[in-house]
Amino acid sequence: MANTFNIRELTAQAHGYIAPPFPLLGVKRGLPDVNKIGKSIVGRTHLGVPYFMDVVIDGVRLPNEPLITFSGQKRIVQTSIVGSERRGTVKELISSNDYRIRIEGVCIEAGKKEYPQHQVEQLIALCEKPASLEFENELAEMFGIHKLAITSYAFDKMQGKPYSQKYVINAVSDEDFYAELKGRTINSL
């Protein structure tokens, strides 16, 4: 007997949130018109269902289209002006911090009545890599994010759902830096 999983319901129970289906395309039910989507369909499942906003880290496609959140922060110094009639402070932008990335998903192996051990092992191996990882996602492309460094991860309980596993990955954006040395030339002996 095959299992039937409702990804929407599992995501809501695991993370407490259900995104509206295709809000920018005005679609209420079903799949949107593929011609209106642009390049957000980047793959299809083994059942032929399209992936939207796919997440690929270091060549590994994360299972079941996880929810992804990007947040950024600026470092701003606020200076009060003494003896001024002016109200408020003077703001000075110092720098922008790395983007923070939160990925929330559920591991489920469709049609199997067993724990998704292979998917979980694959995620653990990915999260434990001690390096900056290649990152592919349509929304990340808009922010100019191509690499990330995983800062923490968790596999949380799934009460009443024996064949699924919730996961959360927290990361920060990363980019290569190059330094130029100027000044004296050092000659070897």
Long-range contacts (C-beta under 8 A, 24 or more apart in sequence): 1-113, 2-111, 3-110, 3-111, 3-112, 3-113, 3-163, 5-108, 5-110, 5-163, 5-164, 7-64, 7-65, 7-106, 7-108, 10-106, 10-108, 10-158, 10-161, 10-164, 11-67, 11-106, 13-158, 13-161, 14-104, 14-106, 14-156, 14-158, 14-164, 14-166, 15-67, 15-104, 15-166, 17-67, 19-67, 22-52, 39-138, 40-138, 42-138, 46-110, 47-110, 53-137, 53-138, 53-139, 54-136, 54-137, 54-138, 55-103, 55-136, 55-137, 56-134, 56-135, 56-136, 56-137, 57-126, 57-133, 57-134, 57-135, 57-136, 57-148, 58-126, 58-129, 58-133, 58-134, 59-134, 60-122, 60-123, 60-126, 62-103, 62-105, 62-123, 63-105, 63-106, 63-107, 63-108, 63-116, 63-119, 64-105, 64-106, 64-107, 64-108, 65-105, 66-103, 66-104, 66-105, 66-106, 66-167, 67-103, 67-104, 67-105, 68-101, 68-102, 68-103, 68-104, 68-137, 68-139, 68-140, 69-101, 69-102, 69-103, 69-104, 70-99, 70-100, 70-101, 70-139, 70-140, 70-143, 70-145, 71-99, 71-100, 71-102, 72-96, 72-97, 72-99, 72-100, 72-143, 73-97, 73-100, 98-172, 98-173, 98-174, 99-143, 99-145, 99-172, 99-173, 100-170, 100-171, 100-172, 101-135, 101-140, 101-145, 101-148, 101-169, 101-170, 101-171, 101-172, 101-173, 102-168, 102-169, 102-170, 102-171, 103-168, 103-169, 103-170, 103-171, 104-166, 104-167, 104-168, 104-169, 105-166, 105-167, 106-158, 106-164, 106-165, 106-166, 106-167, 107-164, 107-165, 107-166, 107-167, 108-163, 108-164, 109-163, 112-163, 113-163, 114-163, 115-162, 115-163, 115-165, 116-163, 116-164, 116-165, 119-165, 120-155, 120-165, 120-167, 123-153, 123-155, 123-167, 123-169, 126-150, 127-153, 127-169, 132-174, 143-173, 145-173, 146-175, 147-173, 147-174, 147-175, 147-176, 148-172, 148-173, 148-174, 149-174
